[in-house]
């Protein structure tokens, strides 16, 4: 479990790098009104989705593990868990516009990702340690 906890704690920084990169690329695609999304934007969004999926799966395992191993489900951990699931689902809604015009897809994806980032920030601040890297 120590490995999963460390992975979950450190992966968030990689996740935020890809969030910022993808957000910038989507904004660029939207403002340039590109006919098609460039390959870098698609790759960045795919990597972000994969990393975020891993983060969510590890979070689910940790939430269940800590809950059933005697630590219980304190309110801050449950709020963090629920808000992160909602944030991931909000970002996943971008697939709804995958067949839309590229600028519409980029605009909608930009605002959904921005909303998801706001939810992630709220979820992290719900934890007692906040943004600090903690040890197991």
C-alpha positions in Angstrom: 0.0 0.0 0.0 2.9 2.3 0.6 3.8 2.2 -3.1 0.2 3.0 -4.1 0.0 5.9 -1.6 3.3 7.3 -2.9 2.2 6.9 -6.5 -1.1 8.6 -5.8 0.7 11.5 -4.0 3.4 12.1 -6.6 1.3 11.3 -9.7 -0.8 14.4 -9.1 2.1 16.7 -10.0 2.5 14.9 -13.4 -1.3 15.1 -13.8 -1.2 18.9 -13.2 1.5 19.3 -15.8 -0.6 17.6 -18.3 -3.7 19.5 -17.2 -1.9 22.8 -17.8 -0.5 21.7 -21.1 -3.7 20.3 -22.4 -5.6 23.4 -21.2 -3.2 25.6 -23.1 -3.4 23.5 -26.3 -7.2 23.5 -26.2 -7.3 27.2 -25.7 -4.9 27.7 -28.6 -7.0 25.4 -30.8 -10.2 27.2 -29.9 -8.8 30.7 -30.4 -7.2 29.8 -33.7 -10.4 28.2 -34.9 -8.5 25.3 -36.3 -10.3 23.0 -38.7 -8.9 19.9 -37.0 -7.2 19.4 -33.7 -3.5 19.0 -34.1 -1.9 15.7 -33.2 -0.1 17.2 -30.1 -3.5 18.3 -28.6 -5.0 14.9 -29.1 -2.0 13.1 -27.7 -1.8 15.4 -24.7 -5.6 14.9 -24.0 -5.2 11.1 -24.3 -2.2 11.1 -21.9 -4.1 13.3 -19.5 -7.1 11.0 -19.6 -4.9 7.9 -19.0 -3.0 9.5 -16.1 -6.2 10.7 -14.6 -7.8 7.3 -14.9 -4.8 5.7 -13.1 -5.1 8.3 -10.4 -8.8 7.6 -9.9 -8.2 3.8 -9.8 -5.4 4.1 -7.3 -7.6 6.5 -5.3 -10.5 4.0 -5.2 -8.1 1.3 -4.1 -6.7 3.5 -1.3 -10.1 4.7 -0.2 -11.4 1.1 0.1 -8.2 -0.1 1.7 -8.0 2.6 4.3 -11.8 2.3 4.9 -11.8 -1.4 5.5 -8.5 -1.7 7.3 -9.7 0.2 10.4 -9.0 3.9 9.4 -12.7 4.3 8.4 -14.0 6.9 6.1 -13.5 10.3 7.7 -15.5 13.1 6.2 -12.4 14.8 4.6 -11.4 11.6 2.8 -14.9 10.9 1.6 -15.3 14.5 0.3 -12.0 14.3 -1.5 -12.9 10.9 -3.0 -16.4 12.1 -4.2 -15.2 15.4 -5.6 -12.4 13.7 -7.5 -14.8 11.2 -9.0 -17.0 14.1 -10.1 -14.0 16.0 -11.6 -13.0 13.0 -13.6 -16.5 12.5 -14.9 -16.7 16.2 -15.8 -13.5 15.9 -17.9 -14.8 12.7 -19.4 -17.8 14.5 -20.8 -15.5 16.0 -23.5 -16.0 12.9 -25.5 -19.6 14.0 -26.1 -18.3 16.6 -28.6 -15.7 14.4 -30.4 -17.6 14.5 -33.7 -18.2 18.3 -33.4 -16.3 21.0 -35.3 -12.7 21.2 -33.9 -13.1 24.7 -32.5 -16.4 23.7 -30.8 -14.8 20.6 -29.4 -11.7 22.6 -28.2 -13.9 25.3 -26.6 -16.1 22.8 -24.8 -13.2 20.7 -23.7 -11.4 23.8 -22.5 -14.2 24.8 -20.2 -14.9 21.3 -19.0 -11.2 20.8 -18.2 -11.1 24.2 -16.4 -14.1 23.1 -14.3 -12.5 19.8 -13.5 -9.3 21.5 -12.4 -11.3 23.8 -10.1 -13.0 20.7 -8.6 -9.6 19.0 -8.2 -8.3 22.1 -6.3 -11.3 22.0 -4.0 -10.9 18.3 -3.4 -7.2 18.6 -2.5 -7.9 21.4 -0.1 -10.4 19.2 1.7 -7.5 16.9 2.9 -5.8 17.9 6.2 -2.4 18.0 4.5 -3.7 20.0 1.5 -1.0 20.3 -1.2 1.9 19.0 1.0 3.6 15.7 0.0 2.9 13.3 2.8 4.5 10.1 3.9 2.7 6.9 4.4 
